[in-house]
Structures are given as structure tokens and as C-alpha cells.
């Protein structure tokens, strides 16, 4: 997990400065996870790990299509999925849930602190109501110029990983 923590440090730095997670970080993290899985669990573990990464992609890609997640966020979660055999099913699911919980708390703090974020919440509620009433799923509009409304998922993902490595959840 040390390699994953190192890759996350680089990803957080670039995400904070440039609002993107570089592909080379993702590739290094995925390759090391797959290599460690192959060395520890052979081909069967590698196949399970690849299946986990594909399932994560299939779960998060619709959110990318709606504009709710960035491509780097989806790839980052796939990278963590490449450590599936080291985490186990429960560990990976708990990791994703804890990460989303941390992101939700961070979003709530931003909504309290910034007017722009509260306006985004009202937009989200109108959007969800429209989807529920009409059944039409339109593109979720994002104003990338409002930096106070952006939640960088690399930070909650890193915190979730640190909490898992510290043994606070399994």
C-alpha cells in the first residue's frame, strides 16, 4: 500500500494545482497493484483484480457521463481496485463508502462556508426533482469557473486510504 500512498500524494498535488489527475500517476498505481497481485496471488488473483477494476469502472462511469465525476476520479477508483486482492471485497467496499462519506462531509462544509456551493445544492435538488418527475436524465451542468464548488475526490480518497491503512475499518 506504500506505493499507492505515494501515487496518491502526487495525484493530490496535481489535482490541487491543476484540477486534474495525471494519467501517468494512474498507470504507475495500476501497474504496481497488478504486479503485486500477480506476484502474491498468481493469475487467478490477477483476474479477480481486473474484474474488480472493471466493476468499479462500470459503477462510476455513468456518473462521469452525467458530469458528476471527473475522468481522473473514475480512473483513480479503478487504480484502487487494482489492489482488490490485498483489500478484499469488504475492504474495497468499505473504502469506497468511507471515501464518499468523507467527500459528503467536505461538501457539506463547503455548502455552509460558500454561497456558490449552496446554490449548487439548490441546482442539484431541482435537477433530481426534474429527473424524478419527467424521467429525463439531462447532462448535469457544471460551472468549472466556480472553484469553491469543486470537490477534489483525490483528497477524500487519500484520507479513506489512510484510515484503512491505520486499521480504523476493514
DRENBA-286054 format. One line per 4 residues: number of its first residue (from 1); their letters; for each residue x, y, z of N, C-alpha, C, O, CB. Coordinates in Angstrom, 2 decimals, decimal comma. Glycine has a CB too. Layout:
residues N
NUM> a> X/Y/Z/X/Y/Z/X/Y/Z/X/Y/Z/X/Y/Z  ...
***
This chain:
residues 170
1> xxxx> 0,81/-1,19/0,00/0,00/0,00/0,00/0,86/1,27/0,00/0,36/2,36/-0,27/-0,93/-0,01/1,20  2,14/1,12/0,30/3,03/2,27/0,31/3,13/2,93/-1,05/3,17/4,15/-1,16/4,40/1,86/0,77  3,17/2,11/-2,10/3,22/2,67/-3,46/1,95/3,44/-3,74/1,99/4,53/-4,32/3,43/1,55/-4,51  0,82/2,89/-3,34/-0,47/3,55/-3,57/-0,53/4,89/-2,83/-1,04/5,87/-3,37/-1,63/2,64/-3,12
5> xxxx> -0,01/4,92/-1,62/0,02/6,17/-0,87/0,90/7,20/-1,57/0,54/8,37/-1,66/0,52/5,93/0,58  2,05/6,77/-2,08/2,93/7,67/-2,82/2,29/8,21/-4,08/2,42/9,40/-4,38/4,21/6,96/-3,17  1,61/7,35/-4,81/0,92/7,78/-6,03/-0,18/8,78/-5,67/-0,38/9,77/-6,38/0,32/6,56/-6,79  -0,89/8,52/-4,59/-1,94/9,45/-4,15/-1,36/10,82/-3,80/-1,99/11,84/-4,07/-2,69/8,87/-2,95
9> xxxx> -0,19/10,85/-3,20/0,42/12,14/-2,85/0,67/12,97/-4,11/0,39/14,17/-4,12/1,75/11,93/-2,09  1,18/12,34/-5,15/1,40/13,05/-6,42/0,06/13,46/-7,02/-0,08/14,58/-7,52/2,20/12,17/-7,42  -0,92/12,56/-6,98/-2,25/12,85/-7,55/-2,91/14,02/-6,83/-3,52/14,88/-7,48/-3,15/11,61/-7,48  -2,81/14,06/-5,52/-3,40/15,16/-4,76/-2,74/16,48/-5,12/-3,41/17,49/-5,32/-3,28/14,90/-3,24
13> xxxx> -1,42/16,47/-5,21/-0,69/17,69/-5,53/-1,12/18,25/-6,89/-1,41/19,44/-7,02/0,82/17,44/-5,52  -1,17/17,38/-7,90/-1,54/17,87/-9,24/-3,03/18,20/-9,32/-3,42/19,14/-10,02/-1,18/16,82/-10,30  -3,86/17,45/-8,61/-5,29/17,73/-8,59/-5,54/19,09/-7,91/-6,38/19,86/-8,37/-6,07/16,61/-7,85  -4,82/19,38/-6,85/-4,98/20,64/-6,14/-4,54/21,82/-7,00/-5,19/22,87/-7,02/-4,19/20,62/-4,83
17> xxxx> -3,44/21,65/-7,72/-2,89/22,77/-8,51/-3,56/22,94/-9,86/-3,77/24,06/-10,32/-1,42/22,57/-8,71  -3,90/21,80/-10,52/-4,35/21,87/-11,92/-5,74/21,29/-12,16/-6,20/21,27/-13,30/-3,37/21,16/-12,79  -6,41/20,83/-11,11/-7,75/20,24/-11,23/-7,77/19,04/-12,19/-8,73/18,85/-12,94/-8,74/21,30/-11,71  -6,72/18,26/-12,15/-6,70/17,03/-12,94/-5,72/16,06/-12,31/-4,76/16,45/-11,63/-6,32/17,31/-14,42
21> xxxx> -5,97/14,77/-12,54/-5,09/13,72/-12,05/-4,38/13,14/-13,27/-5,03/12,61/-14,17/-5,90/12,60/-11,25  -3,06/13,24/-13,30/-2,33/12,81/-14,50/-2,43/11,30/-14,74/-2,44/10,50/-13,81/-0,88/13,21/-14,39  -2,50/10,94/-16,01/-2,60/9,54/-16,37/-1,38/8,74/-15,93/-1,50/7,57/-15,58/-2,78/9,40/-17,87  -0,20/9,37/-15,93/0,99/8,60/-15,54/0,92/8,18/-14,07/1,46/7,13/-13,71/2,26/9,42/-15,79
25> xxxx> 0,28/8,96/-13,22/0,07/8,54/-11,83/-0,82/7,31/-11,76/-0,54/6,35/-11,05/-0,54/9,69/-11,00  -1,90/7,37/-12,52/-2,85/6,25/-12,54/-2,17/4,99/-13,08/-2,35/3,91/-12,53/-4,09/6,60/-13,40  -1,40/5,13/-14,15/-0,73/3,98/-14,76/0,26/3,35/-13,80/0,32/2,13/-13,67/-0,02/4,40/-16,06  1,05/4,19/-13,11/2,00/3,66/-12,13/1,27/2,93/-11,01/1,67/1,83/-10,62/2,87/4,79/-11,55
29> xxxx> 0,20/3,53/-10,49/-0,55/2,89/-9,42/-1,21/1,59/-9,85/-1,18/0,61/-9,11/-1,60/3,83/-8,91  -1,80/1,59/-11,05/-2,45/0,37/-11,54/-1,43/-0,72/-11,82/-1,63/-1,88/-11,45/-3,26/0,66/-12,82  -0,33/-0,36/-12,47/0,69/-1,36/-12,81/1,30/-1,98/-11,56/1,51/-3,19/-11,51/1,80/-0,72/-13,66  1,57/-1,15/-10,55/2,14/-1,71/-9,32/1,14/-2,60/-8,60/1,50/-3,65/-8,06/2,60/-0,59/-8,38
33> xxxx> -0,13/-2,20/-8,59/-1,15/-3,04/-7,96/-1,32/-4,37/-8,67/-1,41/-5,41/-8,03/-2,48/-2,31/-7,92  -1,35/-4,33/-9,99/-1,49/-5,57/-10,76/-0,26/-6,45/-10,62/-0,38/-7,67/-10,50/-1,74/-5,25/-12,25  0,93/-5,85/-10,62/2,16/-6,64/-10,47/2,24/-7,27/-9,09/2,59/-8,45/-8,97/3,39/-5,75/-10,72  1,91/-6,51/-8,05/1,94/-7,07/-6,69/0,88/-8,17/-6,55/1,12/-9,17/-5,87/1,69/-5,96/-5,64
37> xxxx> -0,26/-7,99/-7,17/-1,29/-9,03/-7,12/-0,82/-10,29/-7,82/-1,00/-11,39/-7,30/-2,59/-8,52/-7,75  -0,22/-10,14/-8,99/0,27/-11,31/-9,73/1,35/-12,03/-8,95/1,36/-13,26/-8,90/0,81/-10,88/-11,11  2,27/-11,28/-8,34/3,36/-11,90/-7,57/2,85/-12,62/-6,33/3,41/-13,64/-5,92/4,39/-10,85/-7,17  1,79/-12,10/-5,72/1,27/-12,68/-4,48/0,19/-13,73/-4,70/0,12/-14,71/-3,95/0,73/-11,59/-3,60
41> xxxx> -0,65/-13,55/-5,73/-1,82/-14,40/-5,88/-1,89/-15,11/-7,23/-2,87/-15,80/-7,50/-3,06/-13,59/-5,70  -0,91/-14,99/-8,05/-0,80/-15,57/-9,40/-1,93/-15,08/-10,31/-2,53/-14,03/-10,09/-0,83/-17,11/-9,31  -2,20/-15,85/-11,33/-3,11/-15,41/-12,38/-4,56/-15,32/-11,90/-5,31/-14,45/-12,36/-3,03/-16,36/-13,57  -4,96/-16,20/-10,98/-6,35/-16,14/-10,50/-6,61/-14,85/-9,73/-7,67/-14,25/-9,88/-6,65/-17,36/-9,61
45> xxxx> -5,66/-14,43/-8,90/-5,81/-13,17/-8,20/-5,79/-11,99/-9,15/-6,49/-11,00/-8,95/-4,71/-13,02/-7,17  -4,98/-12,10/-10,20/-4,92/-11,04/-11,20/-6,26/-10,89/-11,91/-6,70/-9,77/-12,17/-3,80/-11,31/-12,22  -6,90/-12,00/-12,23/-8,20/-11,96/-12,91/-9,26/-11,35/-11,99/-10,10/-10,56/-12,45/-8,63/-13,37/-13,35  -9,24/-11,71/-10,72/-10,19/-11,12/-9,76/-9,97/-9,61/-9,64/-10,93/-8,83/-9,57/-10,05/-11,79/-8,38
49> xxxx> -8,72/-9,22/-9,62/-8,40/-7,80/-9,50/-8,84/-7,03/-10,74/-9,40/-5,94/-10,63/-6,89/-7,61/-9,28  -8,59/-7,58/-11,91/-9,04/-6,93/-13,14/-10,56/-6,84/-13,17/-11,12/-5,83/-13,62/-8,54/-7,69/-14,36  -11,24/-7,89/-12,69/-12,71/-7,86/-12,63/-13,18/-6,75/-11,68/-14,15/-6,05/-11,97/-13,27/-9,24/-12,16  -12,50/-6,59/-10,56/-12,86/-5,52/-9,61/-12,70/-4,15/-10,26/-13,54/-3,27/-10,08/-12,01/-5,61/-8,33
53> xxxx> -11,61/-3,96/-11,00/-11,38/-2,66/-11,66/-12,46/-2,40/-12,71/-12,91/-1,26/-12,85/-9,98/-2,62/-12,32  -12,87/-3,43/-13,44/-13,92/-3,27/-14,45/-15,26/-2,95/-13,78/-16,01/-2,10/-14,27/-14,05/-4,55/-15,31  -15,56/-3,61/-12,68/-16,81/-3,34/-11,96/-16,83/-1,91/-11,44/-17,86/-1,24/-11,50/-16,99/-4,34/-10,79  -15,70/-1,45/-10,92/-15,62/-0,06/-10,44/-15,84/0,90/-11,61/-16,55/1,89/-11,47/-14,26/0,22/-9,77
57> xxxx> -15,23/0,60/-12,75/-15,43/1,44/-13,93/-16,90/1,49/-14,31/-17,45/2,56/-14,55/-14,59/0,92/-15,11  -17,55/0,32/-14,36/-18,96/0,27/-14,74/-19,85/0,98/-13,73/-20,89/1,53/-14,10/-19,41/-1,18/-14,89  -19,46/0,98/-12,46/-20,26/1,65/-11,43/-20,13/3,16/-11,49/-21,10/3,87/-11,27/-19,86/1,15/-10,05  -18,93/3,65/-11,77/-18,68/5,10/-11,72/-18,77/5,80/-13,06/-18,95/7,02/-13,10/-17,33/5,35/-11,13
61> xxxx> -18,65/5,08/-14,16/-18,67/5,72/-15,48/-19,97/6,48/-15,76/-19,92/7,56/-16,33/-18,46/4,68/-16,55  -21,14/5,96/-15,37/-22,36/6,75/-15,58/-22,32/8,11/-14,89/-22,86/9,09/-15,42/-23,57/5,98/-15,08  -21,69/8,19/-13,73/-21,56/9,48/-13,03/-20,64/10,42/-13,81/-20,83/11,64/-13,79/-21,03/9,27/-11,60  -19,64/9,86/-14,47/-18,79/10,67/-15,34/-19,60/11,20/-16,52/-19,48/12,37/-16,89/-17,57/9,86/-15,84
65> xxxx> -20,41/10,34/-17,11/-21,22/10,76/-18,26/-22,19/11,88/-17,88/-22,48/12,76/-18,70/-21,99/9,57/-18,82  -22,69/11,85/-16,67/-23,59/12,90/-16,20/-22,84/14,17/-15,81/-23,46/15,22/-15,62/-24,39/12,40/-15,01  -21,53/14,09/-15,70/-20,74/15,25/-15,30/-20,56/15,38/-13,81/-20,04/16,39/-13,33/-21,37/16,48/-15,83  -20,98/14,37/-13,05/-20,87/14,43/-11,60/-19,48/14,05/-11,10/-19,09/14,43/-10,00/-21,90/13,52/-10,96
69> xxxx> -18,74/13,31/-11,90/-17,36/12,91/-11,56/-16,47/13,25/-12,74/-16,91/13,28/-13,89/-17,28/11,39/-11,22  -15,20/13,49/-12,44/-14,23/13,68/-13,49/-13,66/12,35/-13,95/-13,75/11,35/-13,23/-13,12/14,61/-13,03  -13,07/12,33/-15,12/-12,46/11,11/-15,64/-11,33/10,64/-14,73/-11,15/9,44/-14,53/-11,94/11,33/-17,07  -10,58/11,59/-14,18/-9,49/11,23/-13,27/-9,99/10,55/-12,02/-9,33/9,67/-11,48/-8,70/12,46/-12,91
73> xxxx> -11,16/10,97/-11,54/-11,74/10,34/-10,34/-12,11/8,89/-10,63/-11,85/8,00/-9,81/-12,98/11,11/-9,86  -12,71/8,65/-11,78/-13,08/7,28/-12,15/-11,83/6,42/-12,27/-11,78/5,30/-11,75/-13,88/7,26/-13,50  -10,80/6,94/-12,94/-9,56/6,18/-13,09/-8,87/5,97/-11,75/-8,25/4,93/-11,53/-8,61/6,89/-14,06  -8,97/6,95/-10,85/-8,37/6,82/-9,54/-9,02/5,68/-8,75/-8,32/4,90/-8,09/-8,49/8,14/-8,76
77> xxxx> -10,34/5,57/-8,81/-11,01/4,48/-8,12/-10,69/3,14/-8,78/-10,59/2,12/-8,09/-12,53/4,71/-8,10  -10,53/3,13/-10,09/-10,10/1,90/-10,77/-8,70/1,50/-10,30/-8,41/0,32/-10,13/-10,11/2,08/-12,31  -7,84/2,48/-10,10/-6,48/2,21/-9,61/-6,54/1,54/-8,24/-5,83/0,57/-7,99/-5,66/3,52/-9,53  -7,39/2,05/-7,37/-7,53/1,43/-6,05/-8,08/0,01/-6,20/-7,70/-0,88/-5,45/-8,47/2,28/-5,13
81> xxxx> -8,96/-0,20/-7,17/-9,48/-1,54/-7,43/-8,40/-2,52/-7,82/-8,57/-3,73/-7,66/-10,53/-1,48/-8,50  -7,28/-2,03/-8,34/-6,16/-2,91/-8,71/-5,46/-3,48/-7,48/-4,56/-4,31/-7,61/-5,14/-2,14/-9,57  -5,86/-3,05/-6,31/-5,34/-3,60/-5,05/-6,40/-4,48/-4,36/-6,34/-4,73/-3,16/-4,89/-2,46/-4,10  -7,36/-4,92/-5,15/-8,51/-5,68/-4,63/-8,08/-6,88/-3,79/-8,58/-7,07/-2,69/-9,39/-6,14/-5,78
85> xxxx> -7,16/-7,69/-4,29/-6,77/-8,90/-3,56/-6,11/-8,58/-2,23/-6,15/-9,39/-1,31/-5,83/-9,74/-4,41  -5,50/-7,43/-2,12/-4,87/-7,02/-0,86/-5,89/-6,43/0,11/-5,65/-6,40/1,31/-3,75/-6,01/-1,13  -7,02/-5,95/-0,42/-8,04/-5,32/0,41/-9,21/-6,27/0,69/-9,80/-6,22/1,77/-8,56/-4,04/-0,27  -9,53/-7,11/-0,25/-10,70/-7,96/-0,16/-11,96/-7,19/-0,55/-11,95/-5,97/-0,66/-10,84/-8,51/1,26
89> xxxx> -13,04/-7,93/-0,76/-14,29/-7,31/-1,17/-14,79/-6,33/-0,12/-15,14/-5,19/-0,43/-15,34/-8,37/-1,45  -14,82/-6,78/1,12/-15,30/-5,90/2,20/-14,43/-4,66/2,34/-14,95/-3,56/2,51/-15,34/-6,66/3,53  -13,12/-4,84/2,26/-12,22/-3,71/2,39/-12,42/-2,69/1,29/-12,41/-1,48/1,54/-10,79/-4,18/2,40  -12,59/-3,17/0,06/-12,78/-2,26/-1,07/-14,11/-1,52/-0,97/-14,18/-0,32/-1,21/-12,70/-3,02/-2,40
93> xxxx> -15,17/-2,24/-0,63/-16,48/-1,60/-0,48/-16,46/-0,59/0,66/-16,97/0,52/0,52/-17,58/-2,66/-0,23  -15,86/-0,98/1,78/-15,76/-0,04/2,90/-14,93/1,18/2,52/-15,26/2,30/2,89/-15,14/-0,74/4,13  -13,86/0,95/1,78/-13,03/2,07/1,33/-13,85/3,05/0,50/-13,81/4,26/0,72/-11,82/1,55/0,52  -14,60/2,53/-0,46/-15,40/3,41/-1,32/-16,47/4,15/-0,52/-16,71/5,33/-0,75/-16,07/2,59/-2,44
97> xxxx> -17,11/3,46/0,42/-18,14/4,11/1,24/-17,54/5,18/2,15/-18,10/6,27/2,28/-18,87/3,06/2,09  -16,41/4,88/2,77/-15,76/5,86/3,65/-15,30/7,07/2,84/-15,44/8,21/3,28/-14,56/5,22/4,40  -14,75/6,81/1,65/-14,32/7,91/0,79/-15,50/8,82/0,43/-15,38/10,04/0,49/-13,67/7,37/-0,49  -16,62/8,23/0,05/-17,79/9,04/-0,31/-18,35/9,77/0,91/-18,86/10,88/0,78/-18,87/8,16/-0,93
101> xxxx> -18,27/9,16/2,08/-18,72/9,82/3,31/-17,84/11,03/3,61/-18,35/12,10/3,96/-18,70/8,84/4,49  -16,54/10,87/3,48/-15,62/12,00/3,71/-15,89/13,11/2,69/-15,90/14,29/3,04/-14,14/11,53/3,61  -16,12/12,73/1,43/-16,43/13,72/0,40/-17,74/14,44/0,71/-17,84/15,65/0,49/-16,52/13,05/-0,99  -18,74/13,71/1,22/-20,02/14,33/1,56/-19,86/15,32/2,71/-20,46/16,39/2,69/-21,05/13,26/1,94
105> xxxx> -19,07/14,97/3,70/-18,82/15,88/4,82/-18,09/17,13/4,31/-18,42/18,25/4,69/-18,00/15,18/5,94  -17,09/16,93/3,46/-16,38/18,07/2,88/-17,29/18,96/2,07/-17,18/20,18/2,11/-15,23/17,58/2,01  -18,20/18,35/1,32/-19,17/19,13/0,54/-20,10/19,91/1,45/-20,42/21,07/1,17/-19,99/18,21/-0,37  -20,54/19,29/2,54/-21,43/19,98/3,48/-20,72/21,18/4,10/-21,33/22,24/4,27/-21,91/19,02/4,59
109> xxxx> -19,45/21,02/4,43/-18,69/22,14/4,99/-18,59/23,26/3,96/-18,74/24,43/4,31/-17,28/21,67/5,44  -18,32/22,91/2,70/-18,25/23,93/1,65/-19,59/24,63/1,47/-19,63/25,84/1,24/-17,80/23,31/0,32  -20,69/23,88/1,57/-22,01/24,50/1,41/-22,31/25,47/2,54/-22,98/26,49/2,33/-23,09/23,42/1,36  -21,83/25,17/3,71/-22,03/26,09/4,83/-21,16/27,33/4,65/-21,59/28,45/4,94/-21,70/25,40/6,18
113> xxxx> -19,96/27,13/4,16/-19,00/28,23/4,07/-19,19/29,14/2,86/-18,94/30,34/2,95/-17,61/27,68/4,04  -19,63/28,60/1,73/-19,65/29,37/0,48/-21,04/29,43/-0,13/-21,72/28,41/-0,25/-18,66/28,77/-0,52  -21,45/30,62/-0,52/-22,75/30,82/-1,16/-22,85/30,05/-2,47/-23,89/29,47/-2,78/-22,99/32,31/-1,41  -21,76/30,03/-3,25/-21,77/29,33/-4,54/-22,10/27,86/-4,37/-22,82/27,27/-5,18/-20,42/29,49/-5,25
117> xxxx> -21,57/27,26/-3,30/-21,82/25,84/-3,05/-23,28/25,59/-2,67/-23,86/24,58/-3,06/-20,89/25,33/-1,96  -23,87/26,52/-1,90/-25,28/26,37/-1,55/-26,14/26,47/-2,81/-27,11/25,73/-2,95/-25,71/27,45/-0,53  -25,78/27,38/-3,72/-26,52/27,48/-4,98/-26,43/26,19/-5,78/-27,39/25,79/-6,44/-25,99/28,66/-5,82  -25,27/25,53/-5,73/-25,11/24,25/-6,42/-26,02/23,18/-5,81/-26,56/22,33/-6,52/-23,63/23,78/-6,37
121> xxxx> -26,20/23,24/-4,49/-27,09/22,30/-3,83/-28,52/22,50/-4,31/-29,23/21,52/-4,58/-27,02/22,46/-2,30  -28,96/23,73/-4,43/-30,30/24,01/-4,92/-30,45/23,55/-6,37/-31,50/23,03/-6,76/-30,62/25,51/-4,80  -29,41/23,75/-7,17/-29,44/23,26/-8,55/-29,56/21,74/-8,57/-30,32/21,19/-9,36/-28,16/23,71/-9,32  -28,82/21,06/-7,70/-28,89/19,61/-7,62/-30,29/19,15/-7,25/-30,80/18,19/-7,82/-27,87/19,07/-6,62
125> xxxx> -30,92/19,81/-6,30/-32,27/19,42/-5,89/-33,27/19,62/-7,04/-34,14/18,78/-7,26/-32,72/20,25/-4,65  -33,14/20,74/-7,77/-34,02/20,96/-8,93/-33,77/19,91/-10,01/-34,71/19,42/-10,64/-33,80/22,37/-9,51  -32,52/19,57/-10,22/-32,16/18,56/-11,22/-32,76/17,20/-10,85/-33,37/16,54/-11,70/-30,61/18,45/-11,34  -32,60/16,79/-9,60/-33,13/15,49/-9,15/-34,66/15,47/-9,23/-35,26/14,46/-9,59/-32,67/15,19/-7,72
129> xxxx> -35,30/16,59/-8,88/-36,75/16,66/-8,98/-37,20/16,50/-10,43/-38,16/15,78/-10,70/-37,27/17,99/-8,41  -36,53/17,17/-11,34/-36,85/17,06/-12,76/-36,69/15,62/-13,26/-37,52/15,12/-14,02/-35,97/18,00/-13,58  -35,62/14,97/-12,84/-35,41/13,58/-13,23/-36,52/12,69/-12,68/-37,03/11,82/-13,38/-34,04/13,08/-12,74  -36,89/12,92/-11,42/-37,93/12,10/-10,79/-39,29/12,32/-11,44/-40,05/11,37/-11,62/-38,02/12,41/-9,30
133> xxxx> -39,60/13,56/-11,79/-40,92/13,88/-12,35/-41,02/13,49/-13,83/-41,99/12,86/-14,24/-41,21/15,36/-12,19  -40,01/13,86/-14,61/-40,09/13,62/-16,06/-39,43/12,33/-16,51/-39,78/11,79/-17,56/-39,47/14,76/-16,80  -38,49/11,83/-15,73/-37,76/10,64/-16,13/-36,65/10,93/-17,13/-35,94/10,01/-17,55/-38,70/9,64/-16,72  -36,49/12,19/-17,51/-35,45/12,58/-18,46/-34,16/12,90/-17,71/-34,15/13,71/-16,78/-35,91/13,81/-19,31
137> xxxx> -33,08/12,25/-18,11/-31,78/12,48/-17,49/-30,95/13,32/-18,45/-30,41/12,82/-19,44/-31,06/11,13/-17,15  -30,86/14,61/-18,15/-30,06/15,53/-18,95/-28,65/15,60/-18,37/-28,38/15,07/-17,30/-30,71/16,94/-18,99  -27,76/16,26/-19,10/-26,41/16,47/-18,60/-26,46/17,38/-17,39/-27,13/18,42/-17,41/-25,50/17,06/-19,69  -25,77/17,00/-16,36/-25,68/17,80/-15,14/-24,70/18,93/-15,40/-23,51/18,69/-15,61/-25,23/16,93/-13,90
141> xxxx> -25,19/20,15/-15,40/-24,36/21,31/-15,75/-23,39/21,67/-14,63/-23,77/21,74/-13,46/-25,25/22,52/-16,08  -22,16/21,88/-15,02/-21,12/22,24/-14,05/-20,43/23,51/-14,53/-20,04/23,61/-15,69/-20,09/21,09/-13,87  -20,29/24,46/-13,63/-19,55/25,68/-13,94/-18,16/25,53/-13,32/-17,97/25,77/-12,13/-20,29/26,96/-13,39  -17,20/25,13/-14,15/-15,85/24,86/-13,65/-15,10/26,12/-13,24/-14,01/26,03/-12,67/-15,07/24,14/-14,71
145> xxxx> -15,67/27,27/-13,52/-15,01/28,51/-13,09/-15,25/28,78/-11,61/-14,51/29,55/-10,99/-15,51/29,70/-13,92  -16,27/28,18/-11,03/-16,54/28,35/-9,60/-15,75/27,31/-8,82/-16,27/26,23/-8,51/-18,08/28,23/-9,31  -14,53/27,63/-8,52/-13,61/26,68/-7,89/-14,04/26,28/-6,47/-13,66/25,22/-5,98/-12,21/27,27/-7,84  -14,83/27,13/-5,82/-15,28/26,81/-4,47/-16,32/25,69/-4,46/-16,60/25,11/-3,41/-15,86/28,04/-3,80
149> xxxx> -16,89/25,39/-5,61/-17,90/24,35/-5,69/-17,31/22,98/-6,03/-17,99/21,97/-5,93/-18,94/24,73/-6,72  -16,06/22,97/-6,43/-15,43/21,73/-6,87/-14,96/20,93/-5,66/-14,32/21,47/-4,75/-14,24/22,02/-7,81  -15,29/19,65/-5,66/-14,80/18,74/-4,63/-13,77/17,84/-5,30/-14,09/17,07/-6,20/-15,98/17,89/-3,98  -12,56/17,96/-4,86/-11,48/17,13/-5,41/-11,52/15,79/-4,69/-11,17/15,71/-3,51/-10,08/17,82/-5,25
153> xxxx> -11,95/14,75/-5,38/-12,11/13,44/-4,74/-10,79/12,78/-4,39/-10,77/11,80/-3,65/-12,90/12,53/-5,63  -9,68/13,29/-4,91/-8,40/12,68/-4,56/-8,11/12,83/-3,07/-7,49/11,96/-2,46/-7,27/13,32/-5,39  -8,55/13,93/-2,48/-8,28/14,15/-1,06/-9,12/13,21/-0,18/-8,54/12,55/0,69/-8,58/15,62/-0,68  -10,45/13,11/-0,36/-11,20/12,13/0,43/-10,74/10,69/0,16/-10,73/9,85/1,06/-12,69/12,25/0,14
157> xxxx> -10,36/10,41/-1,08/-9,88/9,05/-1,40/-8,59/8,75/-0,65/-8,41/7,64/-0,15/-9,65/8,89/-2,93  -7,71/9,71/-0,57/-6,46/9,54/0,17/-6,73/9,39/1,67/-6,14/8,53/2,32/-5,52/10,73/-0,09  -7,61/10,21/2,21/-7,94/10,10/3,63/-8,58/8,75/3,94/-8,29/8,14/4,97/-8,89/11,24/4,05  -9,46/8,28/3,04/-10,06/6,96/3,22/-9,01/5,87/3,23/-9,10/4,92/4,01/-11,08/6,69/2,13
161> xxxx> -8,00/5,99/2,36/-6,92/5,01/2,30/-6,09/5,04/3,59/-5,74/4,00/4,13/-6,03/5,28/1,08  -5,79/6,25/4,06/-5,02/6,35/5,32/-5,78/5,75/6,49/-5,19/5,08/7,34/-4,69/7,82/5,61  -7,09/5,99/6,54/-7,89/5,42/7,62/-7,92/3,90/7,55/-7,89/3,22/8,58/-9,31/5,97/7,58  -7,97/3,37/6,33/-7,97/1,92/6,15/-6,61/1,34/6,57/-6,55/0,33/7,26/-8,29/1,55/4,68
165> xxxx> -5,52/1,99/6,14/-4,19/1,52/6,49/-3,93/1,61/7,99/-3,18/0,82/8,55/-3,13/2,32/5,74  -4,57/2,58/8,64/-4,44/2,73/10,09/-5,27/1,69/10,85/-5,16/1,58/12,07/-4,86/4,13/10,51  -6,09/0,95/10,13/-6,89/-0,10/10,77/-8,18/0,39/11,39/-8,77/-0,31/12,22/-6,08/-0,78/11,81  -8,65/1,58/11,00/-9,87/2,10/11,59/-11,11/1,44/11,01/-12,19/1,51/11,62/-9,95/3,59/11,37
169> xx> -10,99/0,80/9,86/-12,04/-0,03/9,30/-11,38/-1,07/8,43/-10,22/-0,94/8,06/-13,08/0,82/8,49  -12,15/-2,13/8,11/-11,54/-3,22/7,33/-12,23/-3,42/6,02/-11,85/-4,30/5,25/-11,56/-4,51/8,11
***
